[in-house]
Amino acid sequence: MVRRLLLVLTVMMLGSCNQKIVPPGAGQFRPTINAALAPLQSAVPDAQGTPRPVAASRDAQGVQSDFVESLVLVRPSSQSDLDAFLSRYGGTVLRDDTIPEPPPSLGITLTADQRGPKEYLVRINLSKVDVANFTTNATAAGLTGILEFSSQNGLQTLAAVADAVATGFDASPDYVSRPKRSRTNNLNDSLMRCDRIVPFPVELRGG
């Protein structure tokens, strides 16, 4: 009886040693809506003073990031690249980062190329976003686990960013607050940072 009990305990111990410890966020990437999740601000005004709704995302480690729904920051390599982005997502440029001509008193001379826009804030048409590809794009980036969103529009916005990156565009969400970094499986670490989004998968520097 004792020998049998020892044998059972030995088998159980060996089995437990062979079990893999699954870290938080492990498993297949799955975006989901959590109605209890809320951004710090429900809306922020744009340059014209029009309120723009804000969404939140939260990863398996509890890292939350707030961003403006339907808005994407795009850094095109050319005018044709920008036109392709606008066409793909039904986008409208709201503003860019054009540098005004400095006053002569400063003694600074900038070329037209130096002053020209490098980044555009674009409002996209969420109805043109194929959310079905979100999991594919995120999985290809090496993302795992559940990523919660406060709204469907927020999910569609980040799905559009992920699609844009997978397509080859340089784009990122319009963050309201700088997201905190997580050691593993943070969407912002694996796909994007506040000031730039790069081809994935990569380990991103702190934003």
C-alpha positions as CSV (number, residue, x, y, z in Angstrom):
1,M,0.0,0.0,0.0
2,V,2.8,2.4,1.0
3,R,4.8,1.5,-2.2
4,R,1.7,2.1,-4.3
5,L,1.2,5.5,-2.7
6,L,4.8,6.4,-3.3
7,L,4.5,5.4,-6.9
8,V,1.4,7.6,-7.4
9,L,3.1,10.6,-5.7
10,T,6.2,10.1,-7.9
11,V,4.1,10.1,-11.0
12,M,2.2,13.2,-9.9
13,M,5.5,15.0,-9.2
14,L,7.0,14.1,-12.5
15,G,3.8,15.2,-14.3
16,S,3.9,18.6,-12.5
17,C,7.5,19.1,-13.4
18,N,6.7,18.5,-17.1
19,Q,3.9,21.1,-17.1
20,K,4.7,24.4,-18.7
21,I,4.2,27.5,-16.7
22,V,1.9,29.7,-18.8
23,P,2.7,33.4,-18.3
24,P,-0.1,36.0,-18.3
25,G,-1.2,36.8,-21.8
26,A,-0.2,33.4,-23.2
27,G,-2.5,31.7,-25.8
28,Q,-3.9,32.8,-29.1
29,F,-4.3,36.6,-29.6
30,R,-7.9,37.5,-29.1
31,P,-9.4,41.1,-29.2
32,T,-12.5,41.5,-27.1
33,I,-14.8,44.2,-25.9
34,N,-15.0,44.9,-22.2
35,A,-17.8,47.4,-21.4
36,A,-16.4,48.0,-17.9
37,L,-13.1,49.3,-19.4
38,A,-13.0,53.1,-19.8
39,P,-10.5,55.7,-20.9
40,L,-9.3,58.4,-18.5
41,Q,-11.1,60.9,-20.7
42,S,-14.2,60.1,-22.7
43,A,-13.4,62.7,-25.3
44,V,-10.7,65.3,-26.3
45,P,-11.1,68.4,-28.5
46,D,-9.5,68.5,-31.9
47,A,-7.8,71.6,-33.4
48,Q,-11.2,73.0,-34.3
49,G,-12.6,72.3,-30.8
50,T,-14.7,69.4,-31.9
51,P,-14.9,66.6,-29.2
52,R,-13.4,63.4,-30.4
53,P,-14.3,60.2,-28.6
54,V,-11.5,58.3,-26.8
55,A,-11.1,54.5,-26.5
56,A,-9.0,52.4,-24.2
57,S,-7.2,49.1,-24.7
58,R,-5.8,46.9,-21.9
59,D,-3.5,43.9,-22.3
60,A,-3.2,40.8,-20.1
61,Q,-0.8,42.5,-17.8
62,G,-3.3,45.3,-17.1
63,V,-1.4,47.9,-19.1
64,Q,-4.0,50.4,-20.4
65,S,-3.5,52.8,-23.3
66,D,-6.0,55.5,-24.4
67,F,-6.3,56.7,-27.9
68,V,-8.6,58.7,-30.1
69,E,-11.2,56.7,-32.1
70,S,-11.0,56.8,-35.9
71,L,-7.8,58.9,-35.9
72,V,-4.5,57.5,-37.2
73,L,-1.1,59.2,-37.5
74,V,0.6,58.5,-40.8
75,R,4.1,59.2,-42.0
76,P,4.1,58.5,-45.7
77,S,7.2,58.1,-47.8
78,S,5.7,60.1,-50.6
79,Q,2.5,61.7,-51.8
80,S,1.5,58.5,-53.6
81,D,2.0,56.6,-50.3
82,L,-0.3,59.1,-48.5
83,D,-2.9,58.8,-51.3
84,A,-2.8,55.0,-51.1
85,F,-3.4,55.2,-47.4
86,L,-6.3,57.6,-47.8
87,S,-7.9,55.5,-50.5
88,R,-7.5,52.2,-48.6
89,Y,-9.1,53.6,-45.4
90,G,-11.4,56.3,-46.7
91,G,-9.2,58.8,-44.9
92,T,-9.4,62.6,-44.6
93,V,-6.4,64.6,-43.5
94,L,-7.2,66.8,-40.5
95,R,-3.8,68.4,-40.0
96,D,-0.1,67.9,-40.7
97,D,3.2,69.0,-39.1
98,T,4.2,71.5,-41.8
99,I,6.8,74.0,-40.3
100,P,6.0,77.6,-41.0
101,E,8.6,79.9,-42.6
102,P,10.8,81.2,-39.8
103,P,10.9,85.0,-39.6
104,P,14.0,86.6,-41.2
105,S,15.1,88.0,-37.8
106,L,16.0,84.5,-36.6
107,G,18.5,84.1,-39.4
108,I,17.3,80.6,-40.0
109,T,16.8,79.3,-43.5
110,L,14.8,76.1,-44.2
111,T,14.3,74.4,-47.5
112,A,10.8,73.6,-48.7
113,D,11.6,69.9,-48.1
114,Q,12.7,70.6,-44.5
115,R,9.5,72.6,-43.8
116,G,7.2,70.2,-45.7
117,P,4.9,67.8,-43.7
118,K,6.2,64.5,-42.5
119,E,3.3,63.4,-40.4
120,Y,-0.4,63.6,-41.0
121,L,-3.4,63.1,-38.7
122,V,-6.0,61.2,-40.6
123,R,-9.6,60.5,-39.8
124,I,-10.4,57.0,-41.2
125,N,-13.7,55.4,-42.2
126,L,-14.1,52.6,-39.8
127,S,-16.5,50.8,-42.1
128,K,-13.6,50.2,-44.4
129,V,-11.6,48.3,-41.7
130,D,-11.6,44.5,-42.1
131,V,-11.6,43.5,-38.4
132,A,-11.4,39.8,-39.5
133,N,-7.7,40.3,-40.3
134,F,-6.9,41.8,-36.9
135,T,-6.0,38.5,-35.3
136,T,-4.0,37.4,-38.3
137,N,-2.0,40.6,-38.3
138,A,-1.5,40.6,-34.5
139,T,-0.5,36.9,-34.5
140,A,2.0,37.6,-37.2
141,A,3.5,40.3,-35.0
142,G,4.0,37.7,-32.2
143,L,1.1,38.9,-30.0
144,T,-0.7,36.5,-27.7
145,G,-3.5,36.6,-25.2
146,I,-6.5,38.7,-24.8
147,L,-6.5,42.4,-25.6
148,E,-9.5,44.3,-24.2
149,F,-11.1,47.3,-25.8
150,S,-13.6,49.8,-24.3
151,S,-15.5,50.1,-27.6
152,Q,-16.0,48.5,-31.0
153,N,-14.8,51.7,-32.6
154,G,-11.6,51.5,-30.5
155,L,-11.0,47.9,-31.6
156,Q,-11.6,48.8,-35.2
157,T,-9.1,51.8,-34.9
158,L,-6.3,49.5,-33.7
159,A,-7.3,46.9,-36.2
160,A,-6.8,49.5,-38.9
161,V,-3.4,50.4,-37.6
162,A,-2.3,46.8,-37.4
163,D,-3.5,46.3,-41.0
164,A,-1.7,49.5,-42.1
165,V,1.6,48.2,-40.6
166,A,1.1,44.8,-42.2
167,T,0.5,46.5,-45.5
168,G,3.7,48.5,-45.2
169,F,2.5,51.9,-44.1
170,D,4.2,53.9,-41.3
171,A,1.3,54.6,-39.0
172,S,0.3,54.7,-35.3
173,P,-2.7,55.5,-33.1
174,D,-3.3,59.0,-31.9
175,Y,-2.6,58.4,-28.2
176,V,-4.2,60.6,-25.6
177,S,-1.7,59.6,-22.9
178,R,1.7,57.9,-23.3
179,P,1.2,54.1,-22.7
180,K,3.1,52.4,-20.0
181,R,5.4,49.6,-21.1
182,S,4.9,46.0,-20.2
183,R,7.6,43.3,-20.2
184,T,5.6,41.0,-22.5
185,N,2.8,41.0,-24.9
186,N,1.9,44.7,-24.7
187,L,0.3,45.7,-28.0
188,N,2.1,49.0,-27.8
189,D,5.5,47.2,-27.4
190,S,4.9,44.7,-30.1
191,L,3.2,46.8,-32.7
192,M,3.6,50.5,-31.9
193,R,4.9,53.3,-29.8
194,C,3.5,56.7,-29.2
195,D,5.5,58.5,-31.9
196,R,5.9,55.8,-34.5
197,I,4.8,52.4,-35.7
198,V,7.3,50.1,-37.3
199,P,7.2,46.8,-39.2
200,F,6.6,43.9,-36.8
201,P,7.6,41.9,-34.9
202,V,10.2,44.0,-33.1
203,E,11.2,44.9,-29.6
204,L,10.4,48.6,-29.4
205,R,12.2,51.3,-27.4
206,G,10.3,53.1,-24.7
207,G,8.0,55.8,-26.0
